[in-house]
Amino acid sequence: MKNLIRIITFLFSLFAGIDAVSAQEIKSNNSIGFQINPYFDTHFFDRTFIKPVYALRYTFNFKDHLSFGPEVSGYHIKWLSDQADLTISSINLGGYFRYSFIPKSRINPFIEISPYYRLYHFKSSTIVTQEGIGKDYRNSYFTGYISPGISLFSKSKKLSLDLFYKFSNNRFVNDKKSVISYRFNINF
């Protein structure tokens, strides 16, 4: 828990310090990105699990090619059967750094790196283990991902869609170490 408080304090200090930099050094356009959807897999269609995925990020555009910001993301898995009680959740607190290859274009390829602190929780009151019935497991660790992608901008550049393929040393909601993802962005 102390590590989590240190990371949040560091990120807050880092991003609060950006406001102190003069307006001439940082472009005035920023964005808010979000994602919320169920993860579509065989468990979704056979109504075994529902896996809502969410993300929220704030972007500071620094120079033409560089941007960064804080991000909160994660998922929550809920068993839909009446006979079993199982929930799994993962919350990721961190940030990201992006290099855009063609920043002035409406189709913009990029590479992104995102370090974050993951809070994982598994709970079941009906699972049978060696310790008895029920299990409540918590874990937290530092991890991240690297991701190539592409941003598609509207004509006015007020809206954009990021499509990217994330690679990590840990598993995502699809139980693999890579996943396709997206973000809707409102640019201002």
C-alpha positions in Angstrom: 0.0 0.0 0.0 2.9 2.3 0.7 4.3 1.7 -2.8 0.9 2.6 -4.3 0.8 5.9 -2.3 4.3 6.7 -3.4 3.5 6.1 -7.1 0.3 8.2 -7.0 2.2 11.0 -5.2 5.0 10.8 -7.8 2.5 10.9 -10.7 0.5 13.8 -9.2 3.7 15.8 -8.6 4.9 15.1 -12.2 1.7 16.2 -13.8 1.1 19.1 -11.5 4.6 20.3 -12.4 3.7 20.5 -16.0 1.4 23.4 -15.3 4.3 25.4 -14.0 6.0 25.2 -17.4 5.3 28.3 -19.6 2.6 28.1 -22.2 5.2 28.7 -25.0 6.9 25.4 -24.3 3.7 23.2 -24.3 1.1 23.3 -27.0 -2.3 24.3 -25.7 -4.1 21.2 -27.0 -4.9 18.3 -24.7 -7.3 15.4 -24.8 -9.4 13.1 -22.6 -9.5 9.5 -23.8 -12.0 6.8 -22.6 -13.0 3.2 -23.3 -15.8 1.2 -21.7 -17.1 -2.0 -23.2 -17.7 -5.7 -22.4 -14.9 -7.9 -23.6 -16.3 -10.1 -26.4 -15.2 -13.7 -26.3 -16.9 -17.2 -26.1 -17.7 -16.7 -22.4 -19.7 -13.5 -23.3 -21.7 -15.2 -26.0 -22.4 -18.4 -24.0 -23.3 -16.2 -21.0 -20.8 -17.7 -18.6 -18.9 -14.5 -17.7 -19.3 -10.8 -18.4 -16.0 -8.9 -18.5 -16.4 -5.1 -18.6 -13.3 -3.3 -19.6 -12.7 0.4 -18.9 -10.0 3.1 -19.3 -9.7 6.8 -18.7 -6.7 9.0 -19.6 -5.7 12.6 -19.8 -3.2 13.6 -22.5 -0.7 16.5 -22.4 0.7 17.1 -25.9 4.3 18.1 -25.5 6.0 19.3 -28.7 4.7 17.8 -31.9 5.7 14.2 -31.7 5.6 13.6 -27.9 2.6 13.3 -25.6 2.0 11.7 -22.1 -0.4 11.6 -19.3 -2.0 9.7 -16.4 -4.3 6.7 -17.1 -6.6 4.5 -15.0 -7.8 1.3 -16.6 -8.9 -2.2 -15.7 -11.6 -4.9 -15.9 -14.1 -6.7 -13.8 -15.0 -10.3 -14.4 -18.4 -11.5 -13.0 -19.6 -15.1 -13.2 -23.2 -15.2 -14.4 -24.2 -18.7 -13.2 -26.5 -19.0 -10.2 -24.5 -22.0 -8.8 -21.2 -20.1 -8.4 -20.0 -16.9 -7.0 -16.8 -15.6 -8.6 -15.5 -12.1 -9.2 -12.1 -11.0 -10.5 -11.0 -7.4 -10.8 -7.9 -5.6 -12.0 -7.3 -1.9 -11.6 -4.2 -0.3 -13.3 -2.9 3.1 -12.1 -0.2 4.7 -14.1 0.7 6.8 -17.1 1.8 6.5 -20.6 4.3 8.1 -23.1 3.6 8.3 -26.8 5.7 9.1 -29.8 3.7 10.1 -32.9 5.3 9.6 -36.3 3.1 12.0 -38.4 1.6 14.4 -35.8 -0.1 16.8 -38.3 -1.8 14.1 -40.3 -5.4 12.8 -39.8 -4.0 9.3 -39.9 -1.2 9.1 -37.3 0.9 6.0 -36.5 2.4 5.9 -33.0 4.3 3.9 -30.5 3.3 4.0 -26.8 4.8 2.8 -23.5 2.7 2.5 -20.4 4.1 1.7 -16.9 1.5 1.1 -14.3 0.7 -0.4 -10.9 -1.8 -3.2 -11.0 -4.2 -4.0 -8.1 -5.6 -7.5 -8.6 -8.5 -9.1 -6.6 -10.0 -12.6 -6.8 -13.0 -13.6 -4.6 -15.2 -16.6 -4.5 -17.4 -17.8 -1.6 -18.1 -21.2 -3.2 -14.8 -22.4 -4.6 -13.3 -25.4 -2.7 -9.6 -25.1 -1.8 -7.2 -27.0 0.5 -7.9 -24.4 3.2 -11.7 -24.9 2.9 -14.6 -23.3 1.1 -14.1 -19.8 -0.3 -11.1 -17.8 -1.4 -10.2 -14.1 -1.2 -6.9 -13.3 -2.9 -5.3 -9.9 -3.5 -2.1 -9.0 -5.3 -0.4 -5.8 -6.5 2.6 -5.3 -8.6 4.4 -2.9 -11.0 4.0 -3.8 -14.7 3.3 -2.2 -18.1 2.9 -2.6 -21.8 4.4 -1.4 -25.1 2.0 -0.7 -28.0 2.2 0.2 -31.7 -1.0 1.8 -33.0 -2.7 4.4 -35.2 -4.8 7.4 -34.4 -7.7 8.4 -36.7 -8.7 12.1 -36.4 -12.0 13.7 -37.5 -11.8 16.5 -40.0 -12.0 19.2 -37.2 -9.5 17.2 -35.1 -11.8 17.5 -32.1 -12.4 13.8 -32.0 -10.1 10.9 -32.6 -9.9 7.1 -32.2 -6.8 5.3 -31.1 -6.4 1.7 -32.3 -3.5 -0.2 -30.9 -2.0 -3.6 -30.1 -0.7 -4.0 -26.6 2.2 -6.3 -25.5 3.0 -7.0 -21.9 4.9 -9.5 -19.7 1.6 -10.1 -17.8 -1.8 -11.2 -18.9 -4.7 -9.0 -20.0 -8.4 -9.6 -19.8 -8.2 -12.1 -22.6 -5.8 -14.2 -20.5 -3.0 -13.6 -23.1 0.1 -11.3 -23.1 -1.2 -9.3 -26.0 -4.6 -7.7 -26.9 -6.1 -5.3 -29.4 -7.5 -2.2 -27.8 -8.9 1.3 -28.5 -9.6 4.7 -27.0 -12.1 7.4 -28.0 -10.6 10.9 -27.5 -12.0 14.4 -27.2 -9.3 16.9 -28.1 -9.2 20.5 -26.9 
